Amino acid sequence: MGGFISIAFFSIIAGLIYSTIIYITIPYKIVNLKVAFGYLMGGAVAIAGVLGVHEAFPWWHTLAITMTTYLFDVSTTINLFYLQIEKFIQIGLLEEFMKLTVFILYGFIRSERGDNPIATMFYMMMISMGFGLVENLHYAIQSIGSQFPHPYQVLLIRSFTATIGHMVFGLIAGFWIALGRIPMGVYGRSWFDVVVNKRPKLRKWIYTGIGLIGATTFHGLYNFNVDTFAQASFGIIYLQLIVGVLAGGWCFKYLTKTHNKYRKKLNKRLKVSK
């Protein structure tokens, strides 16, 4: 029992530290900690959704090999195509879709209207983080009894790779979701602006879809690198994660700037109307 508690503790501690660092660096009192904890718990529900798909649709397990053998007959091409389908669609798309589904459902239940864009991005990150922490526990338990790797070795490696990865996946999706919820009036007048931005609901769902695609792509690329470059993948993965974390910081600043511009324009309109 004590061993399980220890493994569970080390499965979540790194993720909680990373989340705390981000929490203390964003504007004060924008994020509700109780709500954030609820989203963190929602990550476990997202994992249940992934397992449910595996159980309800057994063909999902063989999607990559089925498509590959149907389309190709060259061994090198088969391997490359197989890995892309498996990592980007079977794993990346399914996991990110389940995270997004839980995020939307929980947001609907708690009535997320009025959330600051920064909070929206943070809450999506917490969903993804919760998913990653339960995944840490799963892999650590799986390694019990094997000669290598040891459960704590698994957790140590994942603390600096997969845990940060899930955090970044959530930040990417959360940025686009939040951006799609900021009312228009602060962007350029491209064709996209003219057609989509006049329809707030359509714009919201398009941006949510972009967030899903972005998170799926980053997630799939992470998994693809692990299987393609073996031990050499760590250098590539660390570079990818560093870029992702830096991009996440930029996204927080951009959302803050964009939201502040909208509020200033809104205040000017209110003064004029008075």
For each residue, the residues with C-beta under 8 A, 3 or more apart:
1: 4 5
2: 5 6
3: 6 7
4: 1 7 8
5: 1 2 8 9
6: 2 3 9 10
7: 3 4 10 11 137 140 141 151 152 155
8: 4 5 11 12 137
9: 5 6 12 13
10: 6 7 13 14 140 152 155 159
11: 7 8 133 134 136 137 140 155
12: 8 9 15 16 133 136 137
13: 9 10 16 17 159
14: 10 17 18 155 158 159 160 163
15: 12 18 19 129 132 133 136 163 166 167
16: 12 13 19 20
17: 13 14 20 21
18: 14 15 21 22 129 163 164 167
19: 15 16 22 23 36 40 125 126 129 167
20: 16 17 23 24
21: 17 18 24 25
22: 18 19 25 26 122 125 167
23: 19 20 26 31 33 36 122
24: 20 21
25: 21 22
26: 22 23 30 31 118 122 252
27: 30 116 118 256
28:
29:
30: 26 27 116 118 119 122
31: 23 26 35 36 118 119 122 123
32: 35 36 119
33: 23 36 37
34: 37 38
35: 31 32 38 39 110 119 123
36: 19 23 31 32 33 39 40 122 123 126
37: 33 34 40 41 126
38: 34 35 41 42 106 110
39: 35 36 42 43 103 106 123 124 126 127 130
40: 19 36 37 43 126 127 129 130 133
41: 37 38 44 45 130
42: 38 39 45 46 102 103 106 126 127 130
43: 39 40 46 47 99 102 126 127 128 129 130 131 132 133 134
44: 41 47 48 130 131 134
45: 41 42 48 49 102
46: 42 43 49 50 95 98 99 101 102 127 130 131
47: 43 44 50 51 98 131 134 135
48: 44 45 51 52
49: 45 46 52 53 98 101 102
50: 46 47 53 54 94 95 98
51: 47 48 54 55
52: 48 49 55 56
53: 49 50 56 57 60 94 98
54: 50 51 57 58 60 61
55: 51 52 58
56: 52 53
57: 53 54 60
58: 54 55 61 62
59: 62 63 66
60: 53 54 57 63 90 94
61: 54 58 90
62: 58 59 65 66
63: 59 60 66 67 85 86 89 90
64: 67 68 82 83 85 86 89 90
65: 62 68 69 82
66: 59 62 63 69 70
67: 63 64 70 71 81 85
68: 64 65 71 72 78 81 82 85
69: 65 66 72 78
70: 66 67
71: 67 68 81
72: 68 69 77 78 81
73: 78
74: 77 78
75: 78 79
76: 79 80
77: 72 74 80 81
78: 68 69 72 73 74 75 81 82
79: 75 76 82 83
80: 76 77 83 84
81: 67 68 71 72 77 78 84 85
82: 64 65 68 78 79 85 86
83: 64 79 80 86 87 224 227 228
84: 80 81 87 88 89 220 224
85: 63 64 67 68 81 82 88 89 90
86: 63 64 82 83 89 90 91
87: 83 84 90 91 92 220 221 223 224 227
88: 84 85 91 92 93 216 217 219 220 221 223 224
89: 63 64 84 85 86 92 93 94 220
90: 60 61 63 64 85 86 87 93 94
91: 86 87 88 94 95 219 220 223
92: 87 88 89 95 96 215 216 217 219 220 223
93: 88 89 90 96 97 216 220
94: 50 53 60 89 90 91 97 98
95: 46 50 91 92 98 99 131 219
96: 92 93 99 100 169 173 212 215 216 219
97: 93 94 100 101 212 216
98: 46 47 49 50 53 94 95 101 102 131
99: 43 46 95 96 102 103 124 127 128 131 169 170 173 215
100: 96 97 103 104 124 173 208 211 212 215
101: 46 49 97 98 104 105
102: 42 43 45 46 49 98 99 105 106 127
103: 39 42 99 100 106 107 123 124 127 177
104: 100 101 107 108 208
105: 101 102 108 109
106: 38 39 42 102 103 109 110 127
107: 103 104 110 111 112 123
108: 104 105 111 112
109: 105 106
110: 35 38 106 107
111: 107 108
112: 107 108 115 120
113:
114:
115: 112 119 120 123
116: 27 30 119 120 259
117: 120 121 178 179 181 182 255 256 258 259
118: 26 27 30 31 121 122 178 252 255 256 259
119: 30 31 32 35 115 116 122 123
120: 112 115 116 117 123 124 174 177 178 181
121: 117 118 124 125 171 174 175 177 178 251 252 255
122: 22 23 26 30 31 36 118 119 125 126 174
123: 31 35 36 39 103 107 115 119 120 126 127 174
124: 39 99 100 103 120 121 127 128 170 171 173 174 177 178 211
125: 19 22 121 122 128 129 167 170 171 174
126: 19 36 37 39 40 42 43 122 123 129 130 170
127: 39 40 42 43 46 99 102 103 106 123 124 130 131 170
128: 43 99 124 125 131 132 166 167 169 170 171 173 215
129: 15 18 19 40 43 125 126 132 133 163 166 167 170
130: 39 40 41 42 43 44 46 126 127 133 134
131: 43 44 46 47 95 98 99 127 128 134 135 166
132: 15 43 128 129 135 136 162 163 165 166 167
133: 11 12 15 40 43 129 130 136 137 163
134: 11 43 44 47 130 131 137 138
135: 47 131 132 138 139 162 166
136: 11 12 15 132 133 139 140 154 155 158 159 162 163
137: 7 8 11 12 133 134 140 141
138: 134 135 141 142
139: 135 136 142 143 154 158
140: 7 10 11 136 137 143 144 151 152 154 155
141: 7 137 138 144 151
142: 138 139
143: 139 140 146 149 150 151 153 154
144: 140 141 151
145:
146: 143 149
147:
148: 153
149: 143 146 153 154 157
150: 143 153 154
151: 7 140 141 143 144 154 155
152: 7 10 140 155 156
153: 143 148 149 150 156 157
154: 136 139 140 143 149 150 151 157 158
155: 7 10 11 14 136 140 151 152 158 159
156: 152 153 159 160
157: 149 153 154 160 161
158: 14 136 139 154 155 161 162 163
159: 10 13 14 136 155 156 163
160: 14 156 157 163 164 238
161: 157 158 164 165 234 237 238 241
162: 132 135 136 158 165 166 222
163: 14 15 18 129 132 133 136 158 159 160 166 167
164: 18 160 161 167 168 241 244 245
165: 132 161 162 168 169 219 222 237 241 244
166: 15 128 129 131 132 135 162 163 169 170
167: 15 18 19 22 125 128 129 132 163 164 170 171 245 248
168: 164 165 171 172 218 241 244 245 247 248
169: 96 99 128 165 166 172 173 215 218 219
170: 99 124 125 126 127 128 129 166 167 173 174 215
171: 121 124 125 128 167 168 174 175 244 247 248 251
172: 168 169 175 176 211 214 215 218 244 247 248 251
173: 96 99 100 124 128 169 170 176 177 211 212 214 215
174: 120 121 122 123 124 125 170 171 177 178 211
175: 121 171 172 178 179 211 248 251 254 255
176: 172 173 179 180 207 208 210 211 214
177: 103 120 121 124 173 174 180 181 207 208 211
178: 117 118 120 121 124 174 175 181 182 255
179: 117 175 176 182 207 255 258
180: 176 177 203 204 205 206 207 208 210 211
181: 117 120 177 178 204 207
182: 117 178 179 186 255 258 259 262
183: 200 262 266
184: 187 193 197 198 200 203
185: 262 265
186: 182 258 261 262 265
187: 184 190 193 197
188: 193
189: 193 194
190: 187 193 194
191: 194 195
192: 195 196 197
193: 184 187 188 189 190 196 197
194: 189 190 191 197 198
195: 191 192 198 199
196: 192 193 199 202 203 206
197: 184 187 192 193 194 200 203
198: 184 194 195
199: 195 196 202 203
200: 183 184 197 203 204
201: 204 205
202: 196 199 205 206
203: 180 184 196 197 199 200 206 207
204: 180 181 200 201 207 208
205: 180 201 202 208 209
206: 180 196 202 203 209 210
207: 176 177 179 180 181 203 204 210 211
208: 100 104 176 177 180 204 205 211 212
209: 205 206 212 213
210: 176 180 206 207 213 214
211: 100 124 172 173 174 175 176 177 180 207 208 214 215
212: 96 97 100 173 208 209 215 216
213: 209 210 216 217
214: 172 173 176 210 211 217 218
215: 92 96 99 100 128 169 170 172 173 211 212 218 219
216: 88 92 93 96 97 212 213 219 220
217: 88 92 213 214 220 221
218: 168 169 172 214 215 221 222 240 244
219: 88 91 92 95 96 165 169 215 216 222 223
220: 84 87 88 89 91 92 93 216 217 223 224
221: 87 88 217 218 224 225 240
222: 162 165 218 219 225 226 237 240
223: 87 88 91 92 219 220 226 227
224: 83 84 87 88 220 221 227 228
225: 221 222 228 229 233 236 237 240
226: 222 223 229 233 237
227: 83 87 223 224 233
228: 83 224 225 233
229: 225 226 232 233 236
230: 233
231: 234
232: 229 235 236
233: 225 226 227 228 229 230 236 237
234: 161 231 237 238
235: 232 238 239
236: 225 229 232 233 239 240
237: 161 165 222 225 226 233 234 240 241
238: 160 161 234 235 241 242
239: 235 236 242 243
240: 218 221 222 225 236 237 243 244
241: 161 164 165 168 237 238 244 245
242: 238 239 245 246
243: 239 240 246 247
244: 164 165 168 171 172 218 240 241 247 248
245: 164 167 168 241 242 248 249
246: 242 243 249 250
247: 168 171 172 243 244 250 251
248: 167 168 171 172 175 244 245 251 252
249: 245 246 252 253
250: 246 247 253 254
251: 121 171 172 175 247 248 254 255
252: 26 118 121 248 249 255 256
253: 249 250 256 257
254: 175 250 251 257 258
255: 117 118 121 175 178 179 182 251 252 258 259
256: 27 117 118 252 253 259 260
257: 253 254 260 261
258: 117 179 182 186 254 255 261 262
259: 116 117 118 182 255 256 262 263
260: 256 257 263 264
261: 186 257 258 264 265
262: 182 183 185 186 258 259 265 266
263: 259 260 266 267
264: 260 261 267 268
265: 185 186 261 262 268 269
266: 183 262 263 269 270
267: 263 264 270 271
268: 264 265 271 272
269: 265 266 272 273
270: 266 267 273 274
271: 267 268 274
272: 268 269
273: 269 270
274: 270 271
